[in-house]
């Protein structure tokens, strides 16, 4: 029969074995490693893999990378919430959202023609932007409070670049470390948020219940999703983002554009392909279009 000491020793040995078997967490990338990553982005070639990175070191790496992005892509114009759709979380084996920064030169207008090889691991997805009206958004705790602090809802096709040699190895923190793969995006015609409470109530429900449909230029459906696929209501992405940015001392400001995340799977572009996204059930929403050459 085991004594208590023996049982304790067995338990300790098991714990040590488990810890020993777990892969070591990657550290924050060095300045040289981040410069190499940025150079690979510039050359549209896959960068070295980032795997087994913890959240703190991902934040450190993102800050270094974004300092380089700011030199190349102009001033910050907003932020993006990623992994806000459970289906996309599953792809990256992570159970919570992550965030990145958007820069001026990353945002194009609807009808843009983009090289199909715009990145090392180029993809496209149906997304949506909102524009911040008031700094009150940083304290928003509900979709209704977010809606009261924005003045526009904007159709958006995001064009992310997973950028590394083996994207499945990224995981959630790795994705955060590369600024949530922000590369380009195409924005459509803005929908103004109604000033009256009745109009806001209708818009709030429409955003939750809308069907987002992505088709090619021949009208073939590529994917579809519901507004509620993003955290049960797409404006919950902003609630999450406000809290996440606040932890790092960052506040959204009037004029900022906020990307809410994926309503669709991430798909690879093909040369000669046109992609059109519509928002069925969302009044006054016009399609947003991108073509790949």
C-alpha positions as CSV (number, residue, x, y, z in Angstrom):
1,X,0.0,0.0,0.0
2,X,1.3,3.4,-0.9
3,X,2.0,5.8,1.9
4,X,1.0,9.5,1.6
5,X,4.6,10.4,0.9
6,X,4.8,7.9,-1.9
7,X,1.6,9.1,-3.4
8,X,2.8,12.7,-3.2
9,X,6.1,11.7,-4.9
10,X,4.2,9.9,-7.7
11,X,2.0,13.0,-8.2
12,X,5.0,15.3,-8.3
13,X,6.8,13.0,-10.7
14,X,3.8,12.9,-13.0
15,X,3.6,16.7,-13.0
16,X,7.3,17.1,-13.8
17,X,6.9,14.6,-16.7
18,X,4.0,16.6,-18.1
19,X,5.8,19.9,-17.9
20,X,8.9,18.3,-19.4
21,X,6.8,17.0,-22.3
22,X,5.2,20.4,-23.0
23,X,6.9,22.5,-25.7
24,X,8.8,25.5,-24.4
25,X,7.1,28.8,-25.1
26,X,8.8,31.0,-27.7
27,X,10.2,34.4,-26.5
28,X,9.4,37.8,-27.9
29,X,11.2,38.0,-31.2
30,X,14.4,40.0,-31.2
31,X,14.7,43.3,-33.1
32,X,16.7,41.4,-35.8
33,X,14.1,38.6,-36.0
34,X,11.3,41.2,-36.4
35,X,13.3,43.0,-39.1
36,X,13.7,39.7,-40.9
37,X,10.0,39.1,-40.7
38,X,9.2,42.6,-42.0
39,X,11.7,42.1,-44.9
40,X,9.9,38.8,-45.8
41,X,6.6,40.6,-45.8
42,X,8.0,43.2,-48.1
43,X,9.3,40.5,-50.5
44,X,6.1,38.5,-50.4
45,X,7.9,35.4,-49.2
46,X,7.0,33.2,-46.2
47,X,8.8,34.2,-43.0
48,X,10.2,31.9,-40.4
49,X,7.5,30.1,-38.4
50,X,6.3,31.5,-35.1
51,X,4.9,28.8,-32.8
52,X,4.3,28.1,-29.1
53,X,4.3,31.8,-28.3
54,X,2.6,33.1,-25.1
55,X,0.3,36.1,-25.0
56,X,2.9,38.5,-23.3
57,X,5.6,37.7,-25.8
58,X,3.1,38.0,-28.7
59,X,2.2,41.5,-27.5
60,X,5.9,42.4,-27.3
61,X,6.5,41.1,-30.8
62,X,3.4,42.9,-32.3
63,X,4.6,46.2,-30.8
64,X,8.0,45.8,-32.5
65,X,6.5,44.8,-35.8
66,X,4.0,47.6,-35.7
67,X,6.8,50.2,-35.2
68,X,8.1,49.1,-38.6
69,X,4.6,49.0,-40.1
70,X,4.1,52.6,-39.1
71,X,7.2,53.7,-41.1
72,X,5.9,51.9,-44.3
73,X,2.1,52.1,-44.2
74,X,1.5,55.5,-42.7
75,X,-0.4,56.5,-39.6
76,X,-2.8,54.3,-37.6
77,X,-6.3,54.5,-38.9
78,X,-7.9,51.9,-36.6
79,X,-7.8,48.4,-35.2
80,X,-8.9,44.9,-36.0
81,X,-10.4,42.2,-33.9
82,X,-9.5,38.7,-35.1
83,X,-10.7,35.3,-34.2
84,X,-14.1,36.6,-33.3
85,X,-15.8,33.8,-35.1
86,X,-15.8,30.4,-33.4
87,X,-15.1,28.6,-36.8
88,X,-12.0,30.7,-37.3
89,X,-10.9,30.2,-33.7
90,X,-11.1,26.4,-34.3
91,X,-8.8,26.9,-37.3
92,X,-6.1,28.5,-35.1
93,X,-6.9,26.2,-32.1
94,X,-7.5,29.2,-29.8
95,X,-10.7,30.1,-27.8
96,X,-10.6,33.9,-27.7
97,X,-10.2,36.9,-30.0
98,X,-6.9,38.7,-30.7
99,X,-6.3,42.2,-32.0
100,X,-4.1,44.1,-34.4
101,X,-3.6,47.6,-35.8
102,X,-4.7,49.1,-39.2
103,X,-2.6,51.6,-41.1
104,X,-3.7,54.1,-43.7
105,X,-2.1,52.4,-46.7
106,X,-3.7,49.1,-45.9
107,X,-7.3,50.3,-46.6
108,X,-8.4,50.5,-50.3
109,X,-11.8,51.5,-51.8
110,X,-14.4,49.2,-53.3
111,X,-13.6,48.2,-56.9
112,X,-9.9,48.0,-56.2
113,X,-7.8,45.6,-58.3
114,X,-5.2,43.8,-56.3
115,X,-2.5,41.3,-57.2
116,X,-3.6,37.8,-56.3
117,X,-0.1,37.3,-54.9
118,X,-0.4,40.4,-52.6
119,X,1.3,38.5,-49.8
120,X,3.2,35.4,-49.0
121,X,0.1,33.5,-47.8
122,X,-2.7,35.7,-49.2
123,X,-6.4,35.2,-48.3
124,X,-9.7,37.0,-48.4
125,X,-12.7,37.1,-46.1
126,X,-16.0,38.8,-45.6
127,X,-15.7,41.4,-42.9
128,X,-17.2,44.7,-41.7
129,X,-15.8,48.0,-40.4
130,X,-17.4,50.5,-38.1
131,X,-16.2,54.1,-37.6
132,X,-15.8,55.6,-34.1
133,X,-17.8,58.7,-33.3
134,X,-17.1,59.1,-29.6
135,X,-14.4,58.1,-27.1
136,X,-17.3,56.7,-25.1
137,X,-16.7,53.6,-27.2
138,X,-13.8,52.7,-24.9
139,X,-16.2,52.1,-22.0
140,X,-18.9,50.2,-24.1
141,X,-20.2,47.0,-22.5
142,X,-23.0,46.2,-24.9
143,X,-23.7,46.3,-28.6
144,X,-26.2,49.1,-28.0
145,X,-23.5,51.2,-26.2
146,X,-21.1,50.6,-29.1
147,X,-23.8,51.6,-31.7
148,X,-24.3,54.9,-29.8
149,X,-20.5,55.6,-30.1
150,X,-20.1,55.0,-33.8
151,X,-21.4,56.9,-36.8
152,X,-20.8,54.5,-39.7
153,X,-21.1,50.8,-40.6
154,X,-19.0,50.0,-43.6
155,X,-18.9,46.8,-45.8
156,X,-15.4,45.4,-45.9
157,X,-13.4,42.6,-47.5
158,X,-10.3,42.0,-45.6
159,X,-7.2,40.7,-47.4
160,X,-5.0,39.2,-44.7
161,X,-1.6,37.6,-45.2
162,X,-0.7,34.7,-42.8
163,X,2.9,35.3,-44.0
164,X,4.8,32.4,-42.4
165,X,6.1,29.1,-43.8
166,X,3.5,27.0,-41.9
167,X,0.4,29.0,-40.9
168,X,-1.2,26.2,-38.9
169,X,1.6,26.5,-36.4
170,X,0.8,30.1,-35.6
171,X,-2.0,29.6,-33.0
172,X,-3.8,32.5,-31.5
173,X,-0.8,34.3,-29.9
174,X,1.3,33.8,-33.0
175,X,-1.4,35.4,-35.0
176,X,-1.5,38.3,-32.6
177,X,2.3,38.6,-32.9
178,X,2.0,39.2,-36.7
179,X,-0.6,41.9,-36.1
180,X,-3.4,39.5,-36.9
181,X,-2.0,39.2,-40.5
182,X,-3.2,42.7,-41.4
183,X,-2.1,43.4,-45.0
184,X,-4.9,45.0,-47.0
185,X,-8.6,45.5,-47.1
186,X,-11.3,46.9,-49.3
187,X,-14.0,49.1,-47.9
188,X,-17.4,49.8,-49.4
189,X,-19.9,52.6,-49.2
190,X,-20.6,53.6,-45.6
191,X,-24.0,53.3,-44.0
192,X,-24.7,56.2,-41.6
193,X,-25.9,55.2,-38.1
194,X,-29.4,56.8,-37.5
195,X,-29.5,59.5,-34.9
196,X,-32.9,58.4,-33.5
197,X,-33.3,55.6,-31.0
198,X,-35.9,53.8,-33.2
199,X,-33.6,53.7,-36.2
200,X,-30.7,52.5,-34.0
201,X,-32.8,49.7,-32.6
202,X,-33.6,48.5,-36.2
203,X,-29.9,48.7,-37.2
204,X,-28.9,46.8,-34.0
205,X,-31.2,44.0,-34.8
206,X,-30.3,44.0,-38.5
207,X,-26.6,43.7,-37.8
208,X,-27.3,40.6,-35.7
209,X,-29.7,38.9,-38.1
210,X,-28.1,39.8,-41.5
211,X,-26.8,37.2,-43.8
212,X,-23.4,38.0,-45.3
213,X,-22.9,36.4,-48.7
214,X,-19.7,36.2,-50.7
215,X,-19.8,35.4,-54.4
216,X,-17.4,35.4,-57.3
217,X,-17.8,37.5,-60.5
218,X,-20.0,34.8,-62.1
219,X,-22.5,34.8,-59.2
220,X,-21.3,31.5,-57.8
221,X,-21.5,31.5,-54.0
222,X,-18.2,31.1,-52.2
223,X,-19.4,31.4,-48.6
224,X,-22.0,32.9,-46.3
225,X,-22.4,33.7,-42.6
226,X,-24.7,35.4,-40.2
227,X,-24.2,38.6,-38.3
228,X,-24.5,36.6,-35.1
229,X,-21.6,34.4,-36.1
230,X,-19.3,37.1,-34.6
231,X,-19.6,36.7,-30.8
232,X,-23.4,36.5,-31.1
233,X,-23.6,40.1,-32.3
234,X,-20.9,41.7,-34.5
235,X,-20.6,44.8,-32.2
236,X,-19.6,42.5,-29.4
237,X,-16.2,42.4,-31.2
238,X,-15.9,46.1,-30.3
239,X,-16.8,45.5,-26.7
240,X,-14.1,42.9,-26.5
241,X,-11.6,45.1,-28.4
242,X,-12.2,48.1,-26.0
243,X,-11.3,45.9,-23.0
244,X,-8.3,44.4,-24.7
245,X,-6.8,47.7,-25.9
246,X,-7.5,49.2,-22.5
247,X,-5.3,46.6,-20.8
248,X,-2.4,48.0,-22.8
249,X,-3.2,51.6,-22.3
250,X,-4.6,52.2,-25.8
251,X,-7.9,54.0,-26.5
252,X,-9.9,54.2,-29.7
253,X,-10.6,57.7,-30.9
254,X,-13.1,59.4,-33.1
255,X,-12.5,58.6,-36.8
256,X,-10.8,55.2,-36.1
257,X,-12.0,52.3,-38.3
258,X,-12.6,49.0,-36.4
259,X,-12.6,45.7,-38.3
260,X,-15.0,43.2,-36.6
261,X,-13.7,39.9,-37.9
262,X,-14.7,37.1,-40.3
263,X,-18.2,36.3,-41.4
264,X,-16.8,33.7,-43.7
265,X,-14.0,31.2,-44.0
266,X,-10.6,32.5,-45.1
267,X,-10.1,31.7,-48.8
268,X,-7.1,32.0,-51.2
269,X,-7.5,34.4,-54.1
270,X,-7.0,33.5,-57.7
271,X,-5.8,35.7,-60.6
272,X,-8.7,36.8,-62.7
273,X,-11.2,36.4,-59.8
274,X,-13.7,39.0,-58.7
275,X,-15.2,38.8,-55.2
276,X,-18.4,40.5,-54.2
277,X,-19.8,40.6,-50.6
278,X,-23.4,41.5,-49.9
279,X,-25.2,42.0,-46.5
280,X,-28.7,40.7,-46.9
281,X,-31.2,42.2,-44.4
282,X,-29.1,45.2,-43.8
283,X,-30.9,48.3,-45.2
284,X,-28.9,50.6,-47.5
285,X,-25.9,48.2,-47.6
286,X,-24.3,48.2,-51.0
287,X,-22.0,45.4,-52.2
288,X,-18.3,45.7,-51.7
289,X,-16.1,44.4,-54.5
290,X,-12.4,43.4,-55.1
291,X,-10.8,42.0,-58.2
292,X,-7.6,40.0,-58.3
293,X,-5.1,40.2,-61.2
